Amino acid sequence: MLKALALKELRELAPIAALGLLAYASIVGHSMGYRLPFMSAQPADVPFVLDDFLVPLVFVAITLAMLLGFRQTAFESLAGTWNWLLHRPLTRTRLFAVKLLVGGGVYTICTAFAIVWYACWADMPGKHASPFFWSMTLDAWRVWLTAGAVYLASFLCGLWPGRWFGMRIFALAGVGVILFFFAMAFDDSRWQPIGWGAPPLIMAALASSVFFVARSRDYS
Amino acid sequence: MSDAILTQRLTRYYGRRAVVNSLDLRVPQGSVYGFLGRNGAGKSTTIKMLTGMVQPDSGRAFVLGEDVSQLAPATRARIAYLAEGHPLYRWMTVGEMARFASAFYPSWNDRLLEQILDHFALPRRTKIRRLSNGQRAQLSLALAVAPDPELLILDDPTLGLDTVVRREFLESLIQVIQRRGRTILFSSHILGDVERVADRIGILADGVLRVDCPTDVFKESVRKVLVEFGRTPPEFPGCAGLVSSRQVGATLELIVVGFGEEQRQACEALEPRAIDVIELNLEDAFIEYTRGPRRSLPIFATEHRDVESLGAQGAA
């Protein structure tokens, strides 16, 4: 039954994942110097350091994370299918764990794929006129980790039974502000451990909030 | 006989309003229970509390002997629930939906599902979004019945269906009922539907269970009593079983449960010209039982008076 549920989630998320992969392919292609429609060819001077990769990556990763989180929750509410799904004979914890694993997995794989693809290209000799070390990808992985928390925040916001949709967005905005604050800490090397530690802690808090809300909220 | 559903002082507030108020409901095993009430009476909220979709503010509910707040997946597998509006994944085809649903139940009866789908002529390759409301209701029923549940909880299953589809749906439901030992709780405000299938009814009014008895007993016990006077009727002092009383011209119209000698004496004490006791069908009984003080719109009353005065002019 968990496999059936995971497949259902995957099929629902497939169009969003496809769009995300397309957007990532555009960013990577652009950074590699390919001429793409509506974009000028701009090969990277120094991959991951002096290029046009990181800013679009932030934008696409956050958009993808938000779309996935809301698709898995708010759409069930809009379609009225919570009542059907939650009446299946499995615990809510397991049901939501499957949802989170699939949604989080799709986000993780899509975003990691873009970073790894670009890094592999950067690692190939003769592709650009600068040295490349895998440590140069750290900023991209930081974006990947931070947007993972945005996915969980979006999932929670979509699940939150606020009467007014703005109330749900407050939670997402709150998480955004906290993540932005911790992301800023990376710029100063003294605070980097906190900067790296904060997103996983926030993600753990968000995940447990998801399970709490899923168990305690009304599905009316 | 044990109870398939039992609630103890089940209460739920929305804001300050008690949508369900101290509900003590008992649905015996093997019975078909028609859960009636007007829009907003609290039927859907009660059903959602019984399925664990809504948490009660106080009180407890037991389904198949288990507390709803701790319903084990194995017990949930023995309960079918048709939510209002038949929500299903519209992007799936009928066949995909059936496969998806079957993955959750070890006791899934594929042959029974095929029979029901064939009976309803539901095409397996059609997307659910392309099905009519009636076909979606039929598919929901088929999916609910296929795991062979002991208890079916149906929240207004015929809402939005036309007369023919409703009749077909109910006939299928009757076939489902005929499978031994199955308990059904279904809410509705279409009394004809309830009359066809329910052997017991409960009427919820403003969150309070006002009636809980066998259908026939309810039909036989509610009476409209017309107490006619040649003058303005006096105030009715009240009697046991009085549901409502209102003045219509020179007549006092009473709705009484269990009209007997005591109630007749209370009427005769007012020295009326005549007393008429009228039997009500289930629909009339339900309407009289649940409608509030508001009656027809004043414009209709005016028209009525106009017709009366026209009649008087004609006679002159």
Interface residues (C-beta under 8 A of the other chain):
Chain A: M1 K3 A4 L5 K8 R11 E12 A79 G80 T81 W82 N83 W84 L86 H87 R88 P89 L90 T91 S216 D218 Y219 S220
Chain B: S44 T45 K48 T51 G52 M53 V54 Q55 P73 A74 R76 A77 I79 Y81 A83 G85 P87 L88 Y89 R90 W91 R99 F100 A101 A103 F104 Y105
